[in-house]
């Protein structure tokens, strides 16, 4: 199979509601970069990534430039030899793993198309659907409850509440949502905003109300995360502390969390994300498949991994819901908070560009 053409198309996508988190200013848009690969055999595959300095640590122009460099080299590669091809592209994306992600997805999509199989089956086929949480941003208590009720009316039964700015207020917000929706599964994502003492106070106050507490302490302080994990009555997940396989190994070897949230775009694609999951599984840590604000094509990739891997216990794949103008036409279904794959080969999506 020979690549004959590669198109790189950046798209600026606005968010319906700005994202506010503990560790960065409000985010109103992200840059998505779509990659289309055509082959001499007539196949056409898609990949994509997202770039934002406060989300991936990469400037969009650097990611776009790296994608262009990869596009120039891609015709010399055999795309279904995925590991070899990614190894050849890795030196071009050393500082921009988001760029490697775009080609990783395109190669995986093409492999599924060539095999005539949906990617989740090709990667393992452990399940065909999974329940996802939906995110509620940082907001005053009453607004938090209003948004939670609106998400409930939309069919979701799993809510991830963003926090990290004010620990006491976060406790009150979660408790208020729990009173309003007592049967719902609640998660709290502090985005690294707590000290060890604050994290433990929050965990103890919300014991019995929370399924998990995600990234309670700063991403670069592994010892703080380990201390919280050691004493918390609530499961602790590492998120920003894990940027790829090496950092996942650090978390697992130091028992610094009960689980790891892996985001396909942030770690450089499905191949690296699967390495993170393998490390988590070997270390007896749960895996969560998470996301950034990202097009549905990336959500499809995360879903393919979530459905293929038995160690995946948690799913948070809602990053496409608040994007305006996403050109992806998804093949998966989202109904009553459950993501279900179809039997369309590859990632199962088309892109209208």
C-alpha positions, 0 to 999 in steps of 0.5 A, spaced: 500 500 500 503 506 497 501 513 500 500 518 494 497 524 497 497 527 504 493 533 506 494 537 512 488 542 514 488 546 520 481 548 523 479 553 529 474 551 533 470 555 538 467 552 544 460 554 546 462 555 553 469 557 555 473 552 559 475 554 566 480 550 570 485 551 576 491 551 572 490 556 566 486 562 563 479 561 560 479 557 553 474 559 548 477 555 542 482 550 540 486 549 533 484 542 530 489 539 525 486 534 520 490 529 516 487 526 510 491 520 507 490 517 500 493 511 497 494 508 490 489 503 492 484 508 492 483 508 500 482 515 504 483 515 511 483 521 516 487 523 522 486 529 527 489 532 533 488 538 537 493 544 539 493 549 545 498 551 549 494 551 555 492 544 554 497 540 550 503 545 551 504 546 544 503 552 540 498 551 534 503 553 529 508 548 531 504 542 531 501 545 524 509 545 521 510 538 524 504 535 521 507 538 514 513 535 515 510 529 516 506 529 510 512 530 506 515 524 509 509 520 509 509 517 501 516 514 503 512 510 508 508 503 508 502 506 512 500 499 515 507 498 518 504 502 523 510 502 528 515 503 523 512 509 520 511 512 527 518 511 529 520 514 522 516 520 524 517 521 531 524 525 530 519 530 526 515 530 532 519 530 538 517 537 541 510 536 538 506 529 540 500 532 538 502 532 531 504 525 531 497 523 534 494 526 527 498 521 523 498 515 528 490 516 527 490 516 520 495 510 519 490 506 524 484 508 520 487 506 514 489 499 517 482 498 519 479 500 512 485 495 509 482 489 514 475 491 513 474 491 520 472 497 525 478 499 529 475 497 536 475 490 534 482 490 530 485 492 537 482 487 541 474 487 541 473 487 548 466 490 549 462 494 544 459 500 548 461 504 554 458 509 559 461 516 559 461 522 564 460 529 561 463 535 564 460 540 568 465 546 568 467 551 574 461 555 576 457 557 582 453 552 586 446 554 583 449 554 576 453 547 577 446 544 579 442 547 573 447 544 568 447 538 572 440 537 571 440 539 564 445 534 563 441 529 566 435 531 562 440 529 556 440 522 558 447 522 562 448 519 568 455 520 570 457 527 571 465 530 572 465 536 576 471 541 574 474 544 581 480 546 584 480 553 585 476 553 591 476 546 595 471 548 600 466 551 594 468 544 590 465 540 596 459 544 597 458 544 589 458 536 589 454 535 595 449 539 592 449 535 585 449 529 589 442 532 593 439 533 586 441 527 583 442 522 588 443 516 584 448 519 579 455 517 579 459 523 580 467 525 579 471 531 581 477 533 577 481 538 581 486 539 575 492 540 580 489 545 584 489 542 591 495 542 596 495 535 599 491 537 605 486 540 601 485 534 597 485 529 603 480 534 606 475 534 600 476 526 599 474 525 606 468 530 606 465 527 599 467 519 601 461 516 599 459 521 594 465 521 589 467 515 584 473 518 584 478 524 585 482 526 579 489 530 579 488 533 586 495 536 586 500 539 581 502 535 575 509 535 577 509 534 584 509 526 584 510 525 591 504 530 593 500 525 589 502 519 592 501 522 599 494 523 597 493 516 594 496 513 600 491 516 605 485 518 601 478 514 602 476 516 595 480 513 589 485 518 586 486 518 578 493 521 575 491 525 569 496 531 567 501 527 571 501 522 565 504 525 558 506 518 556 509 512 557 515 514 561 511 518 566 505 513 566 511 508 569 513 513 574 506 513 577 505 506 577 512 504 580 511 509 585 504 507 587 502 515 586 495 513 584 489 508 583 488 509 576 491 513 570 487 518 565 490 517 558 488 522 553 490 520 546 491 527 543 496 529 549 500 523 549 501 522 541 496 517 539 493 510 540 500 507 540 503 511 545 496 511 549 496 503 549 503 503 552 500 507 557 494 502 558 499 496 558 503 500 564 497 501 568 495 494 567 501 491 569 501 496 575 494 494 577 492 501 576 485 502 572 485 506 566 481 511 564 480 514 557 479 521 557 479 527 552 481 534 551 476 539 547 477 535 541 473 533 534 469 527 534 474 523 530 479 524 536 473 521 540 472 515 535 479 514 537 479 514 544 472 510 544 476 504 539 481 504 545 476 504 550 472 498 547 478 494 546 482 494 552 479 490 558 483 494 563 479 501 561 474 502 567 472 509 566 470 513 560 470 520 559 469 522 552 465 528 551 470 533 548 466 534 542 459 536 545 461 543 546 465 544 539 462 549 534 463 547 527 466 540 528 467 537 520 467 530 523 461 526 521 461 521 527 460 513 526 459 512 533 452 513 537 451 517 543 445 515 547 443 516 554 450 517 556 452 510 552 457 510 547 456 505 542 461 503 536 458 501 529 461 496 524 464 501 519 471 499 518 477 503 521 475 509 525 468 509 522 468 517 521 468 521 515 470 528 515 466 534 511 472 539 509 
